[in-house]
Amino acid sequence: MKIQNNKNHRVQIFGTLMLATLLLASCGAKKDASGEANLEVSDIVNGKIVTKKNSNASSVVALIAEDNGSQSLCTGTIISPEIILTAAHCVDEKPEKIHLLFGTNAQKTNEAKIRIVDKFIQHPNWGRHFPGGEADLALVHFKGSLPVGYQPVKLADEKLKLNIGQKVLMMGFGVTNGTSRSGSGKLRQTESTILEEHSLTEIITDAHKSSVCFGDSGGPAFIKTGNDFIQWGVASSVLNSSCNQASIHTGLMKYRGWIKTTSEKLEN
């Protein structure tokens, strides 16, 4: 999850989770060689805990990226029996290893519900114009089959139109408090409304009452159509470190062609 100020200059800031034997043990800030905190990931602020009975829970996973002895958390969704959709910035540093945790509580994920990512592809336009640019999307391929009870989400098609004020549902494993970077590891959800289109492919949602935050990066934004929840967006960035102003999501409608062809490439 990135922080973006109002002058369209993005600052790369993410939240992190530390793992012990692949079980989330604590939440903190990763530090670089200088000793400065490098917050690389985001849990839903003011959200509700999602139980296994929630139909959407069977399509959402936690991603733990390991690199140089440190680990970071993101969220993703299942789009095929072998592919997870997430944010491009979640794999920016080409981590040494990525684990997928299937379950609503990452701290209690057992070995049978852990998968290892063997390859991934970021969208080619990610960061082309400036760091943290549009097309904040990546697809990751994992080894093994889906755990029993898990299934792909339904993605919005190219014709979907979103309206200002429309209600949306967001889910993620990120922090519950943006200021303290605490509370991550459990799958939560919250409702918000669409404020505006930030660009042709980025959509802003209101965060004053509840929001995605650090660790929710790559997590889904849904709309309900009839009895179905359709994923239209991927959590990308927030406007302030407390995660209480607005959040930006990458809209999937313009990227359906890339998602299809890239998934086929990864599966072959």
JOWO-V154414 format. One record per backbone hydrogen bond with DSSP energy under -1.0 kcal/mol. CO is the residue of the C=O (numbers start at 1). NH is the residue of the N-H. Records with the same first field share a line. If there is no record, write none. Layout:
# JOWO-V154414
CO: NH / NH
This chain:
# JOWO-V154414
2: 238
3: 11
5: 8
9: 5
11: 3 / 13
16: 28
18: 25 / 26
20: 23
23: 20
26: 18
30: 38
32: 35
36: 32
39: 14
41: 15
42: 175 / 215
45: 211
48: 189
51: 54
54: 57
56: 59
58: 151
59: 78
61: 76
62: 101
63: 74
64: 99
65: 72
66: 96 / 97
67: 70
70: 67
72: 65
74: 63
76: 61
77: 85
78: 153
82: 142
83: 79 / 80
84: 140
85: 77
86: 138
87: 90
88: 91
91: 94
97: 66
98: 117
99: 64
100: 115
101: 62
104: 187
105: 108
106: 109
110: 113
111: 114
113: 102
115: 100
116: 143
119: 141
121: 139
123: 126
125: 128
130: 133
135: 137
137: 123
138: 86
139: 121
140: 84
141: 118 / 119
147: 150
154: 231
157: 160
163: 166
166: 194
168: 192
169: 222
170: 190
172: 188
173: 185
177: 181
182: 176 / 177
185: 106
187: 50
188: 172
189: 48
190: 170
192: 168
193: 206
194: 165
196: 204
201: 251
202: 198 / 199
203: 249
204: 195 / 196
205: 247
211: 45
213: 216
214: 42 / 175
216: 219
217: 75
219: 235
220: 171
221: 232 / 233
222: 169
223: 230
225: 228
228: 225
230: 223
231: 156
232: 252
233: 221
234: 250
235: 218
236: 2
237: 248
238: 4
240: 243
245: 207
246: 239
247: 205
248: 236 / 237
249: 203
250: 234
252: 255
255: 259
256: 260
257: 261
258: 262
259: 263
260: 264
261: 265
262: 266
263: 267
